[in-house]
Each structure stands twice: as structure tokens, then as C-alpha cells.
Amino acid sequence: MCSHGSIGRRCLLPHIMCGIVGYIGYRNASDVLLDGMHRLEYRGYDSAGIAIRDKDSIGIQKEVGKVSDLEKLVSSMKPGGHQGIGHTRWATHGEVTSLNAHPHTDLRKNVTLVHNGIVENFMELKAELEYSGVSFTTETDTEVIAQLLAQIHHGDAVSSLVELSSRLKGSYAMAILIRDEADRIYCIRKGSPLVLGIGEGESFCASDVPALLPYTKDFIYLDDGDIAELSAAGIKTWNSQGEKISKDVCRVDWDVSMVDKCGYPHFMLKEINEQSRVLRDTLCHRVNSSGIDLSAELTISSAEVAALKKVHIIACGTSYYASLVAERFMENITDLDIRVDIASEYRYRSIVTGKDTLAVFVSQSGETADTLAAERLVKKTGATCIAVTNNPNSTLAREVDHVLQLMAGPEIGVAATKTFSGQLAVLYLLGLFLGKQRGTLSTSQEEKFLSEFANLPYKIDTILMKHEEIRILAEKFADSRNFLFLGRGLSFPIAMEGALKLKEISYIHAEAYAAGEMKHGPIALLDSEVPVVVINPRDELYEKTLSNIQEARARRAPIISVITEGDVVSQKNAQASVSVPATENDLTPFLTVIPLQLFAYYVARHRGCDIDQPRNLAKSVTVE
Ligand code: M6R
């Protein structure tokens, strides 16, 4: 696989991952937009804005901060229109200012638009426009699009959008108000996600389905280059050449309660508590009386499975840690050469893939830019591509050969929890499927795993019941400035996931190491101020990790251990320990991760952090 140029490397200002919403119909547009934007805040929450069309005028309101800050501003103005667009922004470059917040317009306000993505050639386009006399009020790439479209547009909106997209390089999803197209909103997408919602006498668009769940369950998923016109009467669509097309309408089975907190103080806590349900749902779709059955999703013949030599698993963040756990499991039960890579590294390396490769792309959102880029490169080499995703209509899902869907339901908290368990479960089932097909997994082994799998939801529930014990423990250590997380084997990626959870929601520095590596460097960090969280279930590496605990204790580091119930030795060797029920060695990660999620949650809560929307993060990382 060869290296490719970096998307956005030339882009100085601003890289944006955002949420966009559009509405036209009979309701108060600002109410629908703000409601949808709240549900999209996981995509970005630096600043927000809306544009409402009321008769001939288009009023724009923008505010730095969260959607609730914008809401305060809007409520004092009470805009009355029934048509509008909204945006919640996440910027990695460029200042977070009201000026840079969306919507953006051209100088005459003929075009008003919101945008998610990056226009790579915006500098060139801006220079051209400036040369022709256009002046700019912001430094955003989005204003360049608005000014360019205003210059192009004479007459037919669809032809103007076809021409606009021929001039833009990069990725975008946009909702656009054009002054002389009074009863319509236009949408266009390439690279960035956009869904259209169908209602009775109303139409919607949004970056993601949850934004619109209170209003509709009928969605159209736009493909790259597609253009749409939304009106109260319905939706029309065109392809990138401007040819009229009809698109399938998909009915989603997600319920609006799935995107509510249902009495929990935070989505993260609700989602942690859903993990036993996620496991049950994952299994009930894929296990029957004859064992593992993925035939409804994986139409790979036995001959194709037999011809495989390697499995490459590619992902980012928490999805990467779930993949690392699965790698260790899969190598225990198959004869395949398994490797796991971070997507942003993999895509720039020269890794050989081909027809003998099963490439598994793991992404909760299915929209992560690096994971998508890696998939596009690998697919060209003839590898069989599988998506493991929570979003079966995502860009990733639509591009791969096969989709294994997580049965997690929408995850709103920025910190991934239930989707981690869902990913683990699906990847384990994939491993069992491969082992069975290749004859490296015996029927008795398969039965053993599947029967213990069925017990895991109950075991998870018993750990969740220890939330009070974990809260007290978390509060005791919440003022620590640094943590070290240690584990071996399957517990090493769990240590990484535990450290990631803690740092992303509590902002405490946490580092994870393979327990055996500690003495090769990080041990120098240890003293009585650095708690060491050790994941040490009773497995074949238990004794080894116990020795590492002694090494840390000798440096006076407080030990917090996650252990198997009844392990008195580990209890004696720790300041505090949380026990999980015994299970098969290979299945311990499903249990040991739960106390770590709760620990991070309660530390962050004690510190007063914004748990569901931690600073500087966005749920879907749709730019490189
Ligand atoms: O949607 P994806 O699974 O591709 O997202 C990957 C990461 O961005 C994500 O797991 C991130 O690390 C989470 N904030 C972790 O809690």
C-alpha cells in the first residue's frame, strides 16, 4: 500500500468537524434547529449559529460556546420563521469566535450556508475571488464557498451547485439558503455525512440521524456528489452531474428514548449501564442452536475464508483498543496472521494487502476520516473489507464488502463505552467464525465460548451494582495528577482504554503500559503520589503481573487493582481493589473494562468536568 498526500495539510484555517441541521415546514424553525443541534453537540461544541428565513429576510444568530448559549440569545429574539439552517462547530485550527461560527454568507447575503468538512483549495479560490473584487469578512473556508456560490449562481440552483462542486476540492456537507429560492433549502455532500429526513408537510437534513429522531424515522442517505432540494412538499435529488435521481428511503428502528438520558445525570453513565443489553442483543442476532452464524451479514464462502492468510484490523481511539483485545483473542483461536493498526498511521505506510487479506475497519461512527481513508486504499488492492460499526448507513458501511453492525444503539457521550463492548463482542464473534471455518476452533471450544458469552451480561450487571464502591474509590483518588495503568496480554489494551477514558473526561494525565515494560522506563515516574491501576484478572499471566505490582509497591505507589472475585492475594497487595466475576481467560476484558469506565466517570464527576462533552473533543472525527 502506498502513501498518499495528506488531506488538509495545505489548509491553514479552520479544520472543522461539525453538526448541521436544516428544517423547512410548518413548525417554528429555530425550535427544531436548536433541538437537533443539541443532539448533534457530540460532533462539536465550540460555537453555534442559526439562520432563519422569515418572508424575505434571513436573520443570522451566532454565539461562542454551546448550543445552550446560542439558545439564550435566540430566546430573547424569538425568530418566527419556518425555514432555517443551523450549525454546531468544532474547530481544530483558527480561533473560536462568533465571526468564524456558521452560518456564513456572501457580502450581499444572497447565499447563506452551513458546512461540515474542509475545502482544501480555499486559498486558491479566495485569491481568485479577491482578484475579481470580492472582499472577505472571515478567514474561514466556508465563507469562500458562500462567496463563490453567490458569484456562480444565476438562475438554476442545481446547475449552480454542480458547478460549485466542480470547483471545490476536499470534503463537505452543506445546507444552503439561496435568497431567490424562497421555499427551499439545498443540500450537497461529498466526503462528510448528511442525511435527509422525510416528514408530512416538512423536510429535514442533519449530519446524523439522532438529530431528527423526534420528528421522523424515514431517512434518505445522500451519496458523494448528490444534491438535494428540501421543501415543505418533499425532497428532490440529483447526482453530481445534475441528473435527477430517486433515492431509497430507509426506516430506522432507533427510538427517541435512545437519545434521551432517561433519568441518568449523564449519557455516559446511561451508556455504561446499557452494556449488558448490548451484549445480549449482539449475541441473539448471531448465535443459534448450531453455534455461531454470521451468514446473514458475511457472505464469504468457506473457500474464500480458507484462502485468507492475514487479517488487518484498522481503527482509531477506543475502537483501536477494542481491536487490540480482539487481535490477541483471534490469534489464540485461528492460524491467521493478525495485525492491528491505528488508521492514521496505517494509511501512510507501505503495508502489503491483497486478495489474501481480510481488512476489518472498526469505527463506532463509520465516519472517521482516517479509517475511511485507510479503507479506500486497502479496497483497491483486492482485499475483502468488513466494517464493524454502530452506524450501518455510514460512509464506511456503504463502501465495504460486508458490515457487522454493533447492537449498541446511538451513543451520545463523547467517551465511547457501550460501543467498546459492542465492538469487542462483534470482533470476538468474527474470530470464532474464522476459527470455525478454518477448522482451528473445535466444536467444544466454540460451545465453551458461546455458553460463557451468554453469562457475561449477568456478570456485567453484578459489576455495575458496585457503582457506589467505585464512586467512593474514585473520589479518594480524584485529586491525583498522574496515573499509570498496567496490564498484560488481553489486559494491556484494557489498561490503555482505562487510561484513555480517564484522561479524556477528567483531564488527568494517565499513561498505560504493558506491565512487563514498566521497569524499562516508566517505573522512574513512580512515587507515593502516582496511583497505579493494575488490571490483573486470574489468567495465565496473573503471577507475572503480581510481580510487577510488587515492583510498584516498592516505590510506594498506591495500587488500585481490578481483580477476580476471591483473589485475596491481590487484595492484600493493593490500597484498593475492585473485583469482577470469574470467567474464561479470553473473556476477561468484557468485565475488567467496566470498573475502569465507572472509575473515570466518577473521578470526572467529582472534579466537576463536562462528562458528555469533554473539552477539545468531538464524537466523530471527520477530518484528518
Ligand atoms: O467513530 P470511531 O469509532 O471511528 O471513533 C474513533 C475515536 O475517535 C473514538 O473512539 C475516540 O477515541 C473516543 N472519544 C473514545 O472515547
Boltz pocket constraint, residues with backbone or C-beta under 6 A from the ligand:
constraints:
  - pocket:
      binder: B
      contacts: [[A, 316], [A, 317], [A, 318], [A, 319], [A, 320], [A, 362], [A, 363], [A, 364], [A, 365], [A, 366], [A, 367], [A, 368], [A, 371], [A, 414], [A, 415], [A, 416], [A, 417], [A, 504], [A, 617], [A, 618], [A, 619], [A, 620], [A, 621]]
      max_distance: 6.0
